[in-house]
Amino acid sequence: MQAKDRIVLALDVDNPEKALELVSRLKDHVGAFKIGMQLYNSVGPDILEKINEGGSRVFLDLKFHDIPNTVGAVSRVAARRGCWMFNVHAAGGAAMMTAAAQSSREEASKTGKNPPLVLGVTVLTSLSQDQLNAEIGIPGSVEEVVSRWALLAKESGLDGVVASPREVKAIRQTCGNDFLIVTPGVRPLWAGTQDQKRVTTPREAVDSGADYLVIGRPITGADDPIEAAQRIIKELEE
């Protein structure tokens, strides 16, 4: 895999013009684009198809979390929309994750599309150890919880997980090398951490075993986004 193909650019904007401008400028410098709740809820699902039409891959980051029947139904919609990848909350349990995986693959087969990769979201990168234990009430270390949920996701038929780069090595040990790991919370040394708590640099994340890196503001907030993307690619290649 080329270094640029590991970068999933987060389109954390709220209008289609800005999103499509970023896609046009950066599609040759990153591997895919992430549509999150901000953009999706601002402009609707058609933005996914517009990005697809330009030949770029889309990671639909809506973190589905509901009863299995509902998540299965919305997973069929995601597959029909032709997204490359989408995610559900691993905290929703095995039945919910199984419904997402099976329903999306069935729908892709029925409509003649490539089946999307389905990921389980583990512990959000904005959460600290104290918040996980004291506020949310989940016992154990972050690494233990992430590893446990990652294994549950794999056993439920998911293709991989979304997790902090700090837990990548533990996931690899638990789930093996044939399991995708997508990491947000990736910040180059020259960028601030913003609201993320458990972060590493792009090179550290890949060296730990991450497959894809979700990166947003260090690129989209730069004076020259293309130059910022190239700096990250160079770091990955060195």
Buried (B, 14 or more C-beta within 10 A) or exposed (E): EEBBBBBBBBBBBEEBEBBBEBBEEBBEBBBBBBBBEBBBEEBEEEBBEBBBEEEBBBBBBBBBBBEBEEBBBBBBBBBBBBBBBBBBBBBBBBBBBBBBBBBBBBBBEEEEBEBBBBBBBBBBBBBEBEBBBEEEEBEEEBBEBBBBBBBBBBEBBBBBBBBBBBBBBBBBEBBEEEBBBBBBBBBBEEBEEEEBBBBBBBBBBBBBBBBBBBBBBBBBEBEEBBEBBBBBBEBBEE
